Amino acid sequence: MRMIFLGLVLIFAIAIVVIIATAITAAKQKERNDMSLKKAYLYLVSIIALVIVVVGAIMLIDLGLKTWVFTKADRDMYAYPPCVKSIDPGTGENIGCDAALVEEQKKQAEESRTAQKQREAAQALAMIVVAGPVWWYHWKQARKEA
């Protein structure tokens, strides 16, 4: 899902670059100076930074919803038993795992899930913290140029 979304963002960014390049070419052909290269750059960076901020916000909202509203949404869809029990055919004795091992594996799975949530939150916050000021500065400069 994340890869599809990032692919769409990339396609969107490429489309914006093509549109701006076309606008610059058309302006040069018509001998109009309405769209300068600097203005095109400022708008392009503003749009890309805004998309990154939106993606980061979506990631944070998704994480919040999975944590507090839909608490079972991030559980593993296909859970395998942590330890397969096997019985010795000769003695009928249970071999393979014990209750302590099962509990340890469950604890590790929960810690792994928590660590993944923290990684996602850190990534989303980093996107917002970096792209937010970049967007604000370039948008402010683009509006001055207009």
Secondary structure, 3 states (H helix, E strand, C coil): CHHHHHHHHHHHHHHHHHHHHHHHHHHHHCCCCCCCHHHHHHHHHHHHHHHHHHHHHHHHHHHHHHHHHCCCCCCCCCCCCCCCCEECCCCCCEECCCHHHHHHHHHHHHHHHHHHHHHHHHHHHHHHHHHHHHHHHHHHHHHHHC
